[in-house]
Amino acid sequence: MNLLNYLSNNRLFHSIDRTTCILTMKLWHILLFICVSIVIIVIGLIPIYLRNKNLKSNSIEQNVKVYNNTFRIGWFNASPDNYERSILSINSKLIAPTIFVNQGDIINLTIINESLEPITIHWHGLLQMNSLDMDGVPGVTQCSIEPNETFLYKYKTMNQSGTYWYHSHYSIQYGDGLKGILIIKDLNDPFQYLYEDEDILQLTDWYHIPLHILLRTYLSPGMLDPVPDSSLINGIGQFNCTLNKTCSYYRSFIRIGTTKRLRIINTSVYAKITLTIDQHQMRIIEADGIYLDGNKYVKTLRLNPGQRYSVLITANKQYISQTYWIRTTIHPFVDYNNQYNSSIQPNAYAILQYINNNNNDMNINNSFPSINSLNNDDFIINQSISNGEIFSDEFGLIPMNYEEYKVPKSPNIRTFIFDSKHQGSNPGYFYFNNETFVHPINETLLSLLIYKNSSSAQLSWPLTIPIETNDIIDIIINNIDYASHPFHLHGHHVWILAQGNSSQGYFNQSTYKQIIYNQQNPIYRDTFTVNPYSYLVFRFKANNPGIWMLHCHNDWHLQVGMALLFIESSQLIKQYYLKNNLTNSIPKQCYHY
């Protein structure tokens, strides 16, 4: 009965309400205490965070190093493939110095021109943010370095890392040897735990007649692109090898049971090259300085001029042999009659040599792979070319999932369509939309922007395309030609959104709805290929004010006008050089020797 009275008087519910209220108040007190504590801790940590941030910033600045060197450029005689000829190179060396720096370092390089012709040096793949005048294009970003003149290239590598190269951008000089490799190490390389060491393989076509002589003939009426005589791996080839003339081979050493990184660069003037390593597959981890996801394995790697890859190879303990052929071959060249022309010696060889972990002297064992496999390699070479044609250098290569690698999207995309074709025969020139490019001579386009108050719209030079900061640009190239063309864009990497197969036809109003754009994970690089009688679509974001050349890296074609320029944010270019008092480094006139 007492219980019923208690319930009827709501005493139980009053008690529950009171208890709940007390618990709620205590809970609020606890939450308030926690919040206040968090605020106090955060306030206390802010100075520590800022101090650590400053320490980290100072540490980065302290870790920045300056690469200092002097390159003397001149002619000398050498026989890289057993055929002696004059070579234009650096410090009288067949192989120019390889530049090794870390991400963020500064390159400070003095060029002394001891040759008899003008030169410039372009740093292929380097974005040159805030250092446009270091890009090395004569008549565009700098005056040529005349004979007996000295020029200082100084720029920051900033946040770039990977495999790059440098070469003359004057005339066709780099085909005579004026080129080298530039490696920017990333101390946070996501693949560094997978490999023990690394090596460089510089692949190139090679001509026995100096190219400045061939160029005069090439500019005569009706001449086809000169075909190289042989090819080299790290400056070594095997032309005209006989019992009385022993060939040399580059050797790359790898310790048994380990993995090695190979940085492979095609520095050719003309040749598409495939590379294979007997009994080894290659895991591709980098393309043109951009990390890939590492899921692509190939037996054949195809590179067009200017392209670079890093691959991983492993020295399998179960392999019986200790030496293996590294083989490269130049693809045959096609002419307008659909006839194929081959080099006299299209193949070059190097040696991958296994060594034991306790073998500190890498020259102890100079054994060779099977000579029989070298002499009976027609099947391997033909298979290499076939696989090289199948291997897609754009699709199937997926960048690592980094935010900066993701393709930008916008409802306001500026689109340019360029029909590229060769016209005429005296000597004939390449045209983009019926215009051909010619380098300025007496002054640079950069000086016109700075000193003559010109804007990008006011420059009357042919094939200059004005764009502005933060524009997203889609470029469509229709290749109205029988040969493929490797294109390189200065100052940017680009996303390859679509690429037609050979003879697939052109991008136009009737076909564009059928073309599928890859905007999820397209390859992101600076040198890319448009196939014959086909199209290529690429995108880039205007985030680097400058005057940037887009050109074919078949260097014969550049000599006959296969190029155009993007003038990006002309007013910002001028403001930057005036604000930072850098105009003294930009000559108003180019004075010729």
HELIX and SHEET records of a PDB file:
HELIX    1   1 ASN A    2  SER A    8  1                                   7    
HELIX    2   2 ARG A   11  ASN A   63  1                                  53    
HELIX    3   3 LEU A  132  MET A  134  5                                   3    
HELIX    4   4 GLN A  173  ASP A  176  5                                   4    
HELIX    5   5 GLN A  192  LEU A  194  5                                   3    
HELIX    6   6 LEU A  211  TYR A  218  1                                   8    
HELIX    7   7 ILE A  371  ASN A  375  1                                   5    
HELIX    8   8 ASP A  378  ILE A  390  1                                  13    
HELIX    9   9 GLU A  403  TYR A  405  5                                   3    
HELIX   10  10 LEU A  445  TYR A  451  1                                   7    
HELIX   11  11 TYR A  512  GLN A  514  5                                   3    
HELIX   12  12 ASP A  555  GLN A  559  1                                   5    
HELIX   13  13 SER A  570  LYS A  579  1                                  10    
HELIX   14  14 THR A  583  SER A  585  5                                   3    
SHEET    1   A 4 ARG A  85  ILE A  90  0                                        
SHEET    2   A 4 VAL A  66  ALA A  78 -1                                        
SHEET    3   A 4 ILE A 106  ASN A 113  1                                        
SHEET    4   A 4 THR A 150  LYS A 156 -1                                        
SHEET    1   B 4 ILE A  99  ASN A 102  0                                        
SHEET    2   B 4 LYS A 179  LYS A 185  1                                        
SHEET    3   B 4 GLY A 162  SER A 168 -1                                        
SHEET    4   B 4 ILE A 121  HIS A 124 -1                                        
SHEET    1   C 6 SER A 230  ILE A 233  0                                        
SHEET    2   C 6 ASP A 197  TRP A 206 -1                                        
SHEET    3   C 6 THR A 259  ASN A 266  1                                        
SHEET    4   C 6 ARG A 308  THR A 314 -1                                        
SHEET    5   C 6 MET A 282  ALA A 287 -1                                        
SHEET    6   C 6 ILE A 290  VAL A 298 -1                                        
SHEET    1   D 5 TYR A 250  ARG A 255  0                                        
SHEET    2   D 5 ASN A 347  ILE A 355  1                                        
SHEET    3   D 5 THR A 323  ILE A 330 -1                                        
SHEET    4   D 5 ILE A 273  ILE A 277 -1                                        
SHEET    5   D 5 LEU A 301  LEU A 303 -1                                        
SHEET    1   E 2 PHE A 333  VAL A 334  0                                        
SHEET    2   E 2 TYR A 340  ASN A 341 -1                                        
SHEET    1   F 6 TYR A 429  PHE A 432  0                                        
SHEET    2   F 6 ILE A 413  GLN A 423 -1                                        
SHEET    3   F 6 ILE A 472  ILE A 480  1                                        
SHEET    4   F 6 SER A 534  LYS A 541 -1                                        
SHEET    5   F 6 VAL A 494  GLN A 499 -1                                        
SHEET    6   F 6 TYR A 524  ARG A 525 -1                                        
SHEET    1   G 5 THR A 464  ILE A 467  0                                        
SHEET    2   G 5 ALA A 563  GLU A 568  1                                        
SHEET    3   G 5 GLY A 546  CYS A 552 -1                                        
SHEET    4   G 5 HIS A 485  LEU A 489 -1                                        
SHEET    5   G 5 THR A 527  VAL A 530 -1                                        
END                                                                             
